[in-house]
Amino acid sequence: MGLIMKILVENILKEEGTDAEVAVTNATDIGGLVASSKVDIIVSHSELEGRLCRYGVPLALLDNLVDKEEARKRIRRALEQLKKAQ
């Protein structure tokens, strides 16, 4: 599922004109990724909200991991939160 999500997110960001590096990880290793690099937003399944909200970055939480329009809406919202925080 990680590769499918990566491609989905990359395509949405490209269509939105946002240049970004997309990294894939799992819920267990996300803390290490956040600690070792610059993470601007996290895109994940909504069931993981409790584990992900502690990282202090905008979340794009999806109920359906392959619904492109839901992902686009949630990613836009997370990017808007990121811009407001800067």
C-alpha positions as CSV (number, residue, x, y, z in Angstrom):
1,M,0.0,0.0,0.0
2,G,2.9,2.3,0.7
3,L,3.9,2.6,-3.0
4,I,0.4,3.2,-4.1
5,M,0.0,6.0,-1.5
6,K,3.4,7.5,-2.6
7,I,2.3,7.6,-6.2
8,L,-1.1,9.1,-5.3
9,V,0.5,11.8,-3.1
10,E,3.2,12.6,-5.7
11,N,0.6,12.9,-8.5
12,I,-1.6,15.2,-6.4
13,L,1.2,17.4,-5.4
14,K,2.4,17.7,-9.0
15,E,-1.1,18.6,-10.2
16,E,-1.3,21.2,-7.5
17,G,2.1,22.7,-8.5
18,T,3.8,21.8,-5.3
19,D,7.4,20.5,-5.5
20,A,8.0,18.0,-2.7
21,E,9.9,14.9,-1.8
22,V,7.6,12.1,-0.7
23,A,8.9,9.5,1.7
24,V,7.2,6.2,2.7
25,T,7.4,4.7,6.2
26,N,5.2,2.8,8.6
27,A,3.5,3.8,11.8
28,T,6.3,2.2,13.9
29,D,9.1,4.1,12.2
30,I,7.5,7.5,11.6
31,G,9.0,9.0,14.8
32,G,12.5,8.3,13.5
33,L,11.7,9.9,10.1
34,V,10.3,13.0,11.7
35,A,13.3,13.3,14.1
36,S,15.9,12.8,11.4
37,S,14.5,15.0,8.6
38,K,12.3,17.9,7.7
39,V,8.7,16.6,7.6
40,D,6.2,19.2,6.5
41,I,3.0,17.1,6.5
42,I,2.0,13.5,7.1
43,V,-0.4,11.7,4.9
44,S,-1.9,8.5,6.4
45,H,-5.0,6.6,7.3
46,S,-7.4,8.3,9.7
47,E,-7.1,5.3,12.1
48,L,-3.6,6.4,13.0
49,E,-4.5,10.0,14.1
50,G,-3.8,9.2,17.8
51,R,-0.3,8.0,17.0
52,L,0.5,10.8,14.5
53,C,-0.9,14.0,16.1
54,R,2.0,14.1,18.6
55,Y,4.5,15.0,15.9
56,G,3.3,18.6,15.6
57,V,3.0,18.7,11.8
58,P,-0.2,19.1,9.8
59,L,-2.0,15.8,9.0
60,A,-3.8,14.7,5.9
61,L,-5.8,11.8,7.3
62,L,-7.7,9.6,4.8
63,D,-10.6,7.3,5.3
64,N,-10.1,5.7,1.9
65,L,-6.4,5.4,0.9
66,V,-7.1,5.2,-2.8
67,D,-9.7,8.0,-3.1
68,K,-7.8,10.7,-5.0
69,E,-10.4,13.4,-4.4
70,E,-10.5,12.8,-0.7
71,A,-6.7,12.8,-0.6
72,R,-6.5,16.0,-2.7
73,K,-8.9,17.8,-0.3
74,R,-7.0,16.6,2.9
75,I,-3.6,17.4,1.4
76,R,-4.7,20.9,0.4
77,R,-6.0,21.5,4.0
78,A,-2.7,20.2,5.5
79,L,-0.7,22.5,3.1
80,E,-2.8,25.5,4.1
81,Q,-2.1,24.7,7.8
82,L,1.6,24.5,7.0
83,K,1.5,27.9,5.3
84,K,-0.3,29.5,8.2
85,A,2.3,28.1,10.6
86,Q,5.3,29.5,8.7
